[in-house]
């Protein structure tokens, strides 16, 4: 298993390899585990983004834009590594919460912290 190097997560003991399937909103994605093929809805650990409008709720100001930015940062098919401080923790609304690192073609490493990228652009609060 490849471990990210030169990042705050370099010494993490367990990474879950996955593929990004789709963005749900500005802080949640659907991924497929590379090992067993299970699909999961994962919430980005560390940020809260505005909610996008749905048929049930009007959403928040900037919700649609946050979702679009996350889609740009994490296009369908992107290889990711997921990390949790407690893999058994279901998180809010029973969604697993994970640090999500995206594969960077330029560096050949998993060095793009997706939550950090969203917060840096103003689409998520720490």
C-alpha positions in Angstrom: 0.0 0.0 0.0 1.3 3.5 -0.9 1.6 5.9 2.0 1.6 9.7 1.3 5.1 11.2 2.0 6.0 14.6 3.3 2.5 15.4 4.6 1.1 15.6 8.1 -0.4 12.2 7.4 3.0 10.5 6.5 3.0 8.2 9.5 -0.6 7.2 9.5 -0.9 3.5 10.2 -3.9 2.5 8.0 -5.1 4.0 4.7 -8.2 2.9 2.9 -7.7 3.0 -0.9 -10.7 4.1 -2.8 -12.0 5.6 -6.0 -14.2 8.8 -6.0 -17.5 8.0 -7.6 -19.5 11.2 -7.1 -19.7 14.4 -5.1 -22.9 14.6 -2.9 -22.3 18.2 -1.7 -19.5 20.4 -0.6 -18.3 18.1 2.2 -19.5 14.6 1.3 -18.6 12.1 -1.5 -19.4 8.6 -2.6 -16.4 6.4 -2.9 -15.8 2.7 -3.8 -13.3 0.8 -1.7 -10.5 -0.5 -4.0 -10.1 -3.7 -2.0 -13.6 -5.0 -1.6 -15.6 -2.9 -4.0 -18.0 -1.6 -1.3 -19.5 1.8 -2.0 -19.7 4.4 0.9 -20.9 7.9 1.5 -18.0 9.7 3.2 -18.0 13.0 4.9 -14.8 15.1 4.7 -13.2 15.2 8.2 -12.4 18.7 9.4 -14.7 21.0 7.4 -18.4 22.0 7.2 -19.5 23.3 3.8 -22.8 25.0 3.0 -25.6 22.6 2.1 -26.7 22.6 -1.6 -30.5 22.9 -2.3 -32.5 19.6 -2.6 -36.1 18.8 -3.2 -36.5 18.7 0.6 -34.5 21.7 1.7 -33.7 25.1 0.2 -30.0 24.8 1.1 -27.5 27.5 2.1 -26.0 30.4 0.3 -23.0 29.0 -1.7 -24.1 25.4 -1.3 -24.3 24.8 -5.1 -20.9 26.5 -5.7 -19.2 24.5 -2.9 -20.5 21.3 -4.5 -19.1 22.4 -7.9 -15.7 23.2 -6.4 -15.5 19.8 -4.7 -16.4 18.2 -8.0 -13.5 20.1 -9.6 -11.1 19.1 -6.9 -12.2 15.5 -6.9 -13.4 14.4 -10.4 -15.1 11.1 -10.9 -12.5 8.3 -11.0 -10.0 10.1 -8.9 -7.9 7.7 -6.7 -8.0 8.6 -3.1 -6.7 7.5 0.3 -9.0 7.7 3.3 -7.9 8.0 6.9 -9.9 7.9 10.1 -8.7 8.3 13.7 -11.4 5.7 14.6 -12.5 3.4 11.7 -15.5 2.2 13.8 -16.8 5.7 14.4 -19.9 6.2 12.2 -19.7 10.0 12.5 -22.7 12.4 12.1 -25.8 10.8 10.6 -23.9 7.5 10.6 -21.6 8.6 7.7 -18.0 7.7 8.1 -15.8 10.7 8.4 -12.4 10.6 6.8 -9.4 12.6 5.8 -9.5 12.4 2.0 -6.2 12.7 0.1 -6.5 12.8 -3.7 -3.9 11.4 -6.0 -1.8 14.1 -7.7 -0.7 13.2 -11.2 2.0 15.9 -11.2 3.8 14.5 -8.1 2.7 10.9 -8.3 1.6 10.9 -4.7 -1.5 11.3 -2.6 -0.7 14.8 -1.4 -3.9 16.8 -2.0 -5.9 17.1 1.2 -9.4 17.7 -0.2 -10.9 19.3 2.9 -7.9 21.7 3.1 -8.4 22.6 -0.6 -12.1 23.4 0.1 -11.3 25.5 3.2 -8.5 27.3 1.4 -10.9 28.3 -1.3 -13.5 29.5 1.2 -16.0 26.7 0.6 -15.7 25.1 4.0 -15.2 26.1 7.5 -12.8 24.2 9.8 
